[in-house]
């Protein structure tokens, strides 16, 4: 059952709710527990700890302080996002925050960005001070912000020096600058054709947990097409691809209570933002069954990085146990080195 090595990570929304019996009652609880979970992930051999970013929700929002804290308490673990919504971002300030976080981590930031997803707030961007200019679409606006962000992260001059006067060319880059970060920017892609854009911009492909299209084939098959299209479009034969899976090896009574109902569920199909949408199943069962499901998943086989959805609202102890179970399955598949 062994394969080549892959990087594995967790992906967490960081949900919290102040209700009786909650293991994660407040935003502070969620933030502090994720630092502990990052340490637990590194201890069992994970490559990365990635965060969802959703504004105006009981979830993770401003990622950079938490990413820096996780990096400061680990030594090898990559820290990432999936994704930062560029509709809410000032591209140059984001470049400063990203570079500072990357320098704190010693070059371990894997930063996922995108246009973002449907959300609770109908005027969220306006509340942040980002009105959409008349006659513009968010796709156009985000495209321009992304280009400016990428240029700033790469160290290109963004402003004119006061010494050069008003007519001088830009000579000042945003600081701090983190060499190598530009190669670790990811784009969250929800359509197969978006792979061309990601390749053209020289970003890594963070394939979405759902596709805003559906031709009737299983989610993992369509997603594998997206990854292959991305690889074919990268003229420099570089770039990485990542996918996310909900997979829960069942080894204890508590595992069975939480996830035994899921078994081998099927894709979810519906409509979102006026488009057909398809997402993958939740897989739960004995470790060998979960391993077989991952082996049969075409997109997982194509990916360089496999992220596992983390039910962080179940608390630190349970999730540390779950991370260990997932790492054991990954070792069985040959993705991770054997335990010493």
C-alpha positions as CSV (number, residue, x, y, z in Angstrom):
1,X,0.0,0.0,0.0
2,X,3.0,2.3,0.1
3,X,3.5,5.3,-2.1
4,X,5.9,8.2,-2.5
5,X,6.2,10.9,0.2
6,X,3.6,13.6,0.5
7,X,3.2,16.6,2.7
8,X,0.2,16.4,5.0
9,X,-1.4,19.2,7.1
10,X,-4.5,20.1,8.9
11,X,-7.0,22.8,7.8
12,X,-9.1,24.4,10.5
13,X,-12.0,26.9,10.6
14,X,-11.3,27.5,14.3
15,X,-15.0,27.5,15.2
16,X,-16.0,28.6,18.7
17,X,-19.3,29.0,20.5
18,X,-20.1,30.1,24.0
19,X,-22.7,27.4,24.9
20,X,-22.9,25.0,27.8
21,X,-20.3,22.2,27.5
22,X,-18.3,23.9,24.8
23,X,-14.7,22.8,24.5
24,X,-13.9,26.0,22.6
25,X,-16.1,28.7,24.1
26,X,-14.4,31.9,23.0
27,X,-12.2,33.3,20.3
28,X,-9.3,33.4,22.8
29,X,-9.8,29.7,23.5
30,X,-9.7,28.9,19.8
31,X,-6.5,30.9,19.2
32,X,-4.6,29.4,22.1
33,X,-5.8,25.9,21.3
34,X,-4.5,26.2,17.8
35,X,-1.0,27.0,19.0
36,X,-1.2,23.7,21.0
37,X,-2.6,21.8,18.0
38,X,0.3,23.1,15.9
39,X,2.7,21.6,18.3
40,X,0.8,18.3,18.4
41,X,0.8,18.2,14.6
42,X,4.5,18.7,14.4
43,X,5.1,16.0,17.1
44,X,3.3,13.3,15.0
45,X,5.0,14.3,11.8
46,X,2.6,16.7,10.0
47,X,4.1,19.1,7.5
48,X,1.7,22.0,8.0
49,X,-1.0,23.7,10.0
50,X,-3.4,25.7,7.8
51,X,-6.2,28.1,8.8
52,X,-9.5,29.0,7.2
53,X,-10.1,32.8,7.2
54,X,-13.8,34.0,7.4
55,X,-14.8,37.4,8.5
56,X,-17.9,38.3,10.7
57,X,-18.1,34.7,12.0
58,X,-17.2,32.8,15.2
59,X,-14.2,31.5,13.3
60,X,-10.6,32.5,12.5
61,X,-10.3,35.9,11.0
62,X,-7.0,37.8,11.3
63,X,-4.5,35.0,10.6
64,X,-1.1,36.6,11.0
65,X,-0.8,36.8,14.8
66,X,-1.9,33.1,15.1
67,X,0.4,32.0,12.3
68,X,3.3,33.7,14.0
69,X,2.5,32.2,17.4
70,X,2.2,28.7,15.9
71,X,5.5,29.2,14.1
72,X,7.2,30.5,17.3
73,X,6.2,27.3,19.2
74,X,7.3,24.9,16.4
75,X,10.5,24.3,14.5
76,X,9.7,22.5,11.2
77,X,5.9,22.9,10.8
78,X,4.7,25.0,7.9
79,X,1.9,27.5,8.7
80,X,-0.6,28.5,6.0
81,X,-4.0,29.9,5.1
82,X,-6.7,28.5,3.0
83,X,-7.6,31.3,2.1
84,X,-7.1,35.0,2.8
85,X,-10.0,36.8,1.0
86,X,-8.4,39.6,-1.1
87,X,-11.6,41.5,-1.2
88,X,-10.8,42.5,2.4
89,X,-7.1,43.2,1.9
90,X,-4.8,46.2,1.3
91,X,-2.2,44.5,-0.9
92,X,0.8,46.4,0.4
93,X,-0.1,46.0,4.1
94,X,-0.8,42.4,3.5
95,X,2.6,42.0,1.9
96,X,4.2,43.5,5.0
97,X,2.2,41.2,7.3
98,X,3.0,38.2,5.3
99,X,6.7,39.0,5.1
100,X,6.9,39.6,8.8
101,X,5.2,36.3,9.5
102,X,7.4,34.4,7.1
103,X,10.6,35.9,8.7
104,X,9.3,35.0,12.2
105,X,8.7,31.4,11.0
106,X,12.1,31.1,9.3
107,X,10.5,30.7,5.8
108,X,7.7,28.4,6.8
109,X,4.7,30.4,5.6
110,X,2.5,28.9,2.9
111,X,0.0,31.7,2.2
112,X,-3.2,30.9,0.4
113,X,-5.2,33.8,-1.1
114,X,-8.2,34.1,-3.3
115,X,-11.4,36.0,-4.1
116,X,-13.0,34.4,-1.1
117,X,-16.2,32.5,-0.6
118,X,-19.9,33.3,0.1
119,X,-20.2,34.8,3.6
120,X,-22.7,36.0,6.2
121,X,-22.2,39.7,5.7
122,X,-23.8,41.4,2.7
123,X,-21.7,44.5,3.1
124,X,-18.6,43.1,4.7
125,X,-16.0,44.6,2.4
126,X,-17.7,48.0,2.6
127,X,-17.7,47.8,6.4
128,X,-13.9,47.3,6.1
129,X,-13.6,50.4,3.9
130,X,-13.4,48.6,0.6
131,X,-16.2,49.8,-1.6
132,X,-16.4,48.1,-5.1
133,X,-15.8,50.9,-7.6
134,X,-18.7,51.6,-10.0
135,X,-18.5,49.5,-13.1
136,X,-16.1,47.0,-11.6
137,X,-16.5,43.4,-10.7
138,X,-14.9,41.8,-7.7
139,X,-13.0,39.5,-10.0
140,X,-11.4,42.5,-11.7
141,X,-10.7,44.3,-8.4
142,X,-9.2,41.2,-6.7
143,X,-7.1,40.5,-9.8
144,X,-5.5,44.0,-9.6
145,X,-5.0,43.7,-5.9
146,X,-3.4,40.3,-6.3
147,X,-1.0,41.5,-9.0
148,X,0.1,44.4,-6.7
149,X,0.4,42.0,-3.7
150,X,2.5,39.6,-5.6
151,X,4.8,42.3,-6.9
152,X,5.2,43.7,-3.4
153,X,6.0,40.3,-1.9
154,X,8.6,39.8,-4.7
155,X,10.3,43.0,-3.6
156,X,9.5,45.2,-6.5
157,X,9.6,49.0,-5.8
158,X,6.2,50.3,-4.8
159,X,6.7,53.9,-3.8
160,X,8.9,56.9,-4.7
161,X,11.6,58.1,-2.5
162,X,11.1,61.7,-1.0
163,X,14.7,62.3,-2.1
164,X,13.9,61.7,-5.8
165,X,11.0,64.1,-5.9
166,X,7.5,63.7,-7.4
167,X,8.8,62.8,-10.9
168,X,11.1,60.0,-9.8
169,X,10.4,56.3,-10.5
170,X,9.4,54.0,-7.6
171,X,12.5,52.9,-5.7
172,X,11.1,51.8,-2.3
173,X,9.9,48.3,-1.6
174,X,7.7,47.4,1.3
175,X,9.6,46.2,4.3
176,X,10.3,43.8,5.7
177,X,11.1,41.7,2.7
178,X,11.3,37.9,2.9
179,X,13.2,36.2,0.1
180,X,11.5,33.1,-1.2
181,X,8.0,34.0,0.0
182,X,6.8,34.7,-3.5
183,X,7.3,31.0,-4.4
184,X,5.0,30.0,-1.5
185,X,1.9,31.9,-2.4
186,X,-1.1,29.7,-3.2
187,X,-4.4,30.5,-5.0
188,X,-7.7,29.0,-3.9
189,X,-9.3,27.7,-7.1
190,X,-12.9,26.6,-7.3
191,X,-13.1,25.9,-11.0
192,X,-11.1,23.6,-13.3
193,X,-10.3,26.5,-15.7
194,X,-8.9,28.6,-12.9
195,X,-5.9,26.4,-13.0
196,X,-4.7,28.4,-16.1
197,X,-4.8,31.6,-14.1
198,X,-2.9,30.1,-11.2
199,X,-0.2,28.8,-13.5
200,X,0.1,32.1,-15.4
201,X,0.7,34.0,-12.2
202,X,3.3,31.5,-10.9
203,X,1.3,30.6,-7.8
204,X,0.7,27.2,-6.3
205,X,-2.7,25.6,-6.7
206,X,-4.8,25.2,-3.6
207,X,-7.8,23.3,-5.0
208,X,-11.0,24.3,-3.2
209,X,-13.1,22.0,-1.0
210,X,-15.8,22.4,-3.6
211,X,-16.0,23.0,-7.3
212,X,-18.3,25.6,-8.7
213,X,-19.1,23.4,-11.6
214,X,-20.3,19.9,-12.1
215,X,-20.2,17.6,-15.1
216,X,-21.6,14.6,-13.2
217,X,-18.4,12.8,-12.5
218,X,-17.1,12.3,-9.0
219,X,-15.6,15.3,-7.3
220,X,-12.1,13.7,-7.0
221,X,-12.1,13.0,-10.7
222,X,-13.0,16.5,-11.7
223,X,-10.5,17.9,-9.2
224,X,-7.7,15.7,-10.6
225,X,-8.4,17.2,-14.0
226,X,-7.9,20.6,-12.4
227,X,-4.5,19.6,-11.0
228,X,-3.4,18.0,-14.3
229,X,-4.4,21.2,-16.2
230,X,-2.4,23.3,-13.8
231,X,0.7,21.2,-14.2
232,X,0.4,21.3,-18.0
233,X,0.0,25.1,-17.9
234,X,3.1,25.8,-15.7
235,X,5.7,26.6,-18.3
236,X,8.5,26.4,-15.7
237,X,7.5,22.9,-14.7
238,X,7.3,24.1,-11.1
239,X,4.5,24.7,-8.6
240,X,2.7,22.6,-6.0
241,X,-0.9,21.4,-5.8
242,X,-2.9,20.8,-2.6
243,X,-6.3,19.3,-1.8
244,X,-8.3,19.0,1.4
245,X,-10.1,15.9,2.6
246,X,-12.5,15.1,5.5
247,X,-11.1,11.7,6.6
248,X,-11.5,10.3,10.1
249,X,-9.8,7.0,11.1
250,X,-12.0,5.3,13.7
251,X,-9.9,3.6,16.5
252,X,-11.9,4.4,19.7
253,X,-15.4,4.6,21.0
254,X,-15.3,8.4,20.8
255,X,-14.2,8.2,17.1
256,X,-17.2,6.0,16.5
257,X,-19.6,8.4,18.3
258,X,-18.4,11.4,16.5
259,X,-17.9,10.1,13.0
260,X,-19.2,6.5,12.7
261,X,-22.3,7.8,11.0
262,X,-20.3,9.1,8.1
263,X,-18.9,5.8,6.7
264,X,-18.4,6.0,3.0
265,X,-20.6,9.0,2.2
266,X,-21.1,10.3,-1.3
267,X,-20.4,13.7,-3.0
268,X,-22.6,16.6,-2.1
269,X,-24.2,18.3,-5.1
270,X,-26.1,21.6,-5.2
271,X,-26.0,25.2,-6.2
272,X,-23.9,28.1,-4.9
273,X,-23.6,31.6,-6.2
274,X,-25.9,30.7,-9.1
275,X,-23.6,27.8,-10.2
276,X,-23.7,24.1,-9.9
277,X,-21.4,23.0,-7.1
278,X,-20.0,19.6,-6.0
279,X,-17.9,18.7,-3.0
280,X,-16.3,15.5,-1.9
281,X,-17.5,13.0,0.7
282,X,-16.6,12.5,4.3
283,X,-14.7,9.3,4.9
284,X,-14.7,7.6,8.2
285,X,-14.0,4.0,9.3
286,X,-11.1,1.7,10.3
287,X,-7.7,3.1,9.4
288,X,-7.2,0.5,6.6
289,X,-10.6,1.6,5.1
290,X,-9.6,5.3,5.2
291,X,-6.3,4.4,3.6
292,X,-8.0,2.5,0.8
293,X,-10.3,5.5,0.1
294,X,-7.3,7.9,-0.1
295,X,-5.6,5.5,-2.5
296,X,-8.6,5.4,-4.7
297,X,-8.9,9.2,-4.8
298,X,-7.4,10.5,-8.1
299,X,-6.9,14.1,-6.9
300,X,-5.2,12.9,-3.7
301,X,-2.8,10.9,-5.8
302,X,-2.1,13.9,-8.0
303,X,-1.5,16.3,-5.1
304,X,1.7,17.2,-3.5
305,X,0.1,18.3,-0.2
306,X,-3.0,16.8,1.4
307,X,-4.8,18.8,4.1
308,X,-7.2,17.2,6.5
309,X,-10.2,19.1,7.8
310,X,-9.9,19.5,11.6
311,X,-13.0,19.5,13.8
312,X,-11.3,22.0,16.1
313,X,-14.5,22.7,18.1
314,X,-14.0,19.2,19.7
315,X,-11.1,20.5,21.7
316,X,-7.3,20.1,21.9
317,X,-7.2,16.6,23.4
318,X,-9.5,14.9,20.9
319,X,-7.9,16.7,17.9
320,X,-4.4,15.7,19.0
321,X,-5.7,12.1,19.1
322,X,-7.2,12.5,15.6
323,X,-3.9,14.0,14.2
324,X,-2.1,10.9,15.5
325,X,-4.6,8.6,13.8
326,X,-4.2,10.5,10.5
327,X,-0.4,10.4,10.7
328,X,-0.6,6.6,11.2
329,X,-2.6,6.2,8.1
330,X,-0.2,8.5,6.2
331,X,2.7,6.3,7.3
332,X,0.8,3.2,6.2
333,X,0.6,4.9,2.8
334,X,4.2,5.8,2.8
335,X,3.6,9.5,2.8
336,X,5.5,10.0,6.1
337,X,8.8,8.5,7.3
338,X,8.4,5.7,9.8
339,X,8.5,6.6,13.5
340,X,11.9,6.4,15.0
